[in-house]
Every structure is written in structure tokens, then in C-alpha cells.
């Protein structure tokens, strides 16, 4: 199916929040974590596969509203802080 061009563009700050969470987890536990670990946690919390989170992070895919809300909830921020519409 061909990709539909939307009249708006969605940018995200997901990588920022993943990196921030990574640092906080390592500081809290003293254990080495990787971005992949955080992405797996976000995916599990959001009810999607880790591949979906990776595609969203790279701006290849856009999350549904429900998934976007769960991602923001995971990081304890507003959805507008993670996803920007221009």
C-alpha cells in the first residue's frame, strides 16, 4: 500500500526521553543499561512491539493516539512534550 502524505508533520523527542530514562536507570541501580532495554520497557508498557518503538523513534512511523499517550505516560510527561506537530 502506498504511503499517504499527511498535511502536517510529526516530529518527536522520543530519543531524548529514552536517553534520559537510560541515565536515570543507571544512576538509580548502578547497573549498565542500553537504549534497547529502555525501548523494550516502553514497548511493553505501550502494548506494541519494540520494532514499532524503533520506527517511531526514527520518525519512520507515527504512533496511534493511544500509543502516543502510553509513551508519554511511561515517561511521566505530556504527549506534547514527546510529539510535536508542525
Secondary structure, 3 states (H helix, E strand, C coil): CCCCCCCCCEEECHHHHHHHHHHHHHHHHCCCCCHHHHHHHHHHHHCCCHHHHHHHHCCCCCCCHHHHHHHHHHHCCCHHHHEEEC
